[in-house]
Amino acid sequence: MKGRKRQILVDANGFLVACRVEPAGMSDRRAARFLTAGLAPLWPRIRTVIADAGYESGTLAQHLSESASWELRIIKRPRPGFEIVGPNWIVERTFAWLGRHRRLSKDYEFRVQSSEALITIAACALMLKRLAPS
């Protein structure tokens, strides 16, 4: 399968905690394991990871519980289509903020590392704009 999938982990305000760019053929559950690997010592205050139904997996929940003592909470949509359900909209809003940056509007990059770096740069710009508005 051609293409890439962007995985991000954000805090309650929508600020970027971690990001990964993976092949589009990789499942969300497997990508989440790579995304959260090594984050527990850096973010000791995280207690709950909230995700949509694409991340529902007993092995992922067990992995997060064993490796970082995090609880995985799945929020399911009651009906198909876009509807604000629980705190999942925070991630959707962050993707919308990142999509406003020209280089992130489409996948222009050849290397995965370049895509991840541009996501981080855009997230830093968003954070600075919110911390010190002009």
N, C-alpha and C positions, 0 to 999 in steps of 0.2 A: 504494500500500500504506500503510495506517495504522500508526502506531506509531513507536517510536524504538529505536535500538540504541546501547548504551553501549560505547565502546572505551576500554580503559585500557592503559597501559604501566606495569609495576611493576618494581622491582628484585628481587634475589634473596631479600630478606626479606619481600616483599609490600607494601612501601611504595610509594605512588603517585608516579610520575614525571610522567605526563601523562594527561589524560582528554579525551574528546570525545564528544558526543552527536550522532548523525547520524540521518537518516530511515531507517526499517527497510528501505526499498527499495535503499539504497546497498550495494554489495558491500563485503565486508571488506577486500579488497585496495585499493580506492580510499580507504576510510576510513583505512587504515593510512598512506597517503601524507600525508593531512592531519594525522594524529596525530603523526607523526614530523617534520613540517616545522619546521625551525628549532631542533631539539633538540641538534644536534651540538655547537655552541659551549657549551651549558649543561651537557652531560654528556659530556665528552671521554673518560671512562674506559670508556664502553660500547663493547664490541667485537662482541658477538653479540646479535641479537634472536631470541628463540625464540618460535615461533607454532604454532598448530594448522593442520590441513589447509585450513581456510577461507582462509588467507592465502597459499597456495601460488601463486606467480606469478613468472615470469621477469622481468617488468617491475618488479615491486615489489622483487625482490632486486637488480636493476640500479640502481633508484632509490636504495635504501639504501646500496649500495656506492659509487655516484658522489657522492651528496650528503653522506654522513656517514662513509664508510669502515666501515660496519657490515655484518656477515655475517648473512644471514637463514637460520635453521635451522628446518626444518619437522619437527614431531613428529606422526606419524600414529598413530591408534589401531589396534591389531591387530584388534579386534572392535567391533561397535556396542555402545552402552551406556556407563555410567560405569565407568571403570577408571583408576587412577592410572598415568599413562604419562609418564615423564620429568618435567621441571620445569613442565609446564603446570598442574599442580595448584596452583601458587603463585597464579596468576591466578584460578583457580576459588575458592580460599580467600579471596582478597581480595574478590571479588564477594560471597561469603557474608558476610564481615565488614561490607561496605557495606550489604548487604540487611537487616541487623539494625536499621538506622536507619529510623525510621518513614517519613520523607519519601522514602526511597529504596526502600522495599519494593514500591511500584508507581510508575508514572510519573504523578504528580499535577500536575506543573508544566506551565504553558502555554508558557513560553519555554525554548528550549534553553539559554540562558545561565544560567537559574535552576537547571536540572538539573546543569549542569557545576559551578556554584558549590557546590551542596549536596554533590556528590561530593567536591569538594576539602575542604569543611568537615568532612565525615565522615572523610576520610582523615587530616586533621590531628588530629582527636580520637583516632583509632586510634593514630596515631604517638605522641601525647603520653601516652596510656594505657600504651603499651609502654615508653616511655622513662622515665617517672616513675610507676610503679604506686602506687596508694594503699593 
